[in-house]
């Protein structure tokens, strides 16, 4: 059940991050899940770097951390691939 929760959590965080970064039409469900899960790890690392709490479970603050990490991840990928946010 824990794996299923991470998949749902990652999908939701990745999907919202793709909307924020203007990439929703370019990404599919699998990409959203992968971005969300990697973003959760990245966001947790960023928050711990600043002395704050990272991802602690399936709650709202952890979702915001995962969303932050997913947005940062999409931004970094956009820098290397030349795809930036469309206005």
matplotlib code that plots the C-alpha trace (Angstrom):
import matplotlib.pyplot as plt

x = [0.0, 2.9, 4.1, 0.6, 0.5, 3.9, 2.7, -0.5, 1.5, 4.1, 1.4, -0.4, 2.8, 4.2, 0.9, 0.6, 4.3, 3.8, 0.9, 2.9, 5.8, 3.6, 4.5, 1.2, 0.5, 4.0, 4.0, 2.1, 1.0, 4.2, 6.4, 4.2, 4.7, 8.5, 8.8, 6.7, 8.6, 12.0, 10.7, 9.8, 13.3, 14.8, 12.4, 13.2, 16.9, 16.4, 14.3, 16.8, 19.6, 17.8, 17.2, 13.5, 11.5, 11.4, 8.8, 7.3, 4.4, 1.2, 0.2, -0.1, 3.3, 5.0, 2.9, 4.2, 7.8, 7.3, 5.7, 8.7, 11.1, 9.2, 9.1, 12.8, 13.4, 11.4, 13.2, 16.6, 15.6, 14.3, 17.6, 19.4, 16.9, 16.1, 12.4, 11.4, 8.0, 5.8, 4.1]
y = [0.0, 2.3, 2.1, 2.9, 6.0, 7.2, 6.7, 8.7, 11.3, 11.6, 11.7, 14.6, 16.6, 16.0, 16.9, 20.2, 21.0, 20.4, 22.9, 25.5, 25.1, 25.2, 21.6, 19.9, 19.1, 17.7, 15.2, 12.0, 10.2, 8.2, 11.3, 13.1, 10.2, 10.1, 13.9, 13.9, 11.1, 12.5, 15.9, 14.6, 13.5, 16.7, 18.9, 16.9, 17.4, 21.2, 21.6, 19.6, 21.7, 24.8, 23.1, 22.4, 19.2, 17.3, 14.8, 13.2, 11.2, 11.6, 15.1, 18.6, 19.9, 17.0, 17.6, 21.2, 20.0, 17.5, 20.2, 22.5, 19.7, 18.8, 22.5, 22.8, 19.6, 20.7, 24.0, 22.4, 19.9, 22.9, 24.6, 21.6, 20.8, 24.3, 24.0, 26.8, 28.0, 29.2, 32.6]
z = [0.0, 0.7, -2.9, -4.2, -2.0, -3.3, -6.9, -6.3, -4.3, -7.1, -9.8, -8.1, -7.4, -10.9, -12.6, -10.7, -11.2, -14.9, -14.9, -13.0, -15.4, -18.5, -19.6, -19.0, -22.6, -23.1, -20.2, -19.7, -16.6, -16.2, -16.6, -14.0, -11.6, -12.1, -11.8, -8.7, -6.9, -7.8, -6.9, -3.5, -2.9, -4.3, -2.3, 0.9, 0.3, -0.3, 2.8, 5.0, 3.5, 4.9, 8.3, 7.7, 7.6, 4.4, 3.3, 6.4, 5.0, 3.1, 4.3, 3.0, 4.0, 2.4, -0.7, -0.8, -0.4, -3.3, -5.4, -4.8, -5.7, -8.9, -10.0, -9.4, -11.3, -14.3, -14.2, -14.2, -17.0, -19.0, -18.7, -20.2, -22.9, -23.9, -23.0, -20.7, -19.5, -22.3, -21.8]

ax = plt.figure().add_subplot(projection="3d")
ax.plot(x, y, z, "-o")
ax.set_aspect("equal")
plt.show()
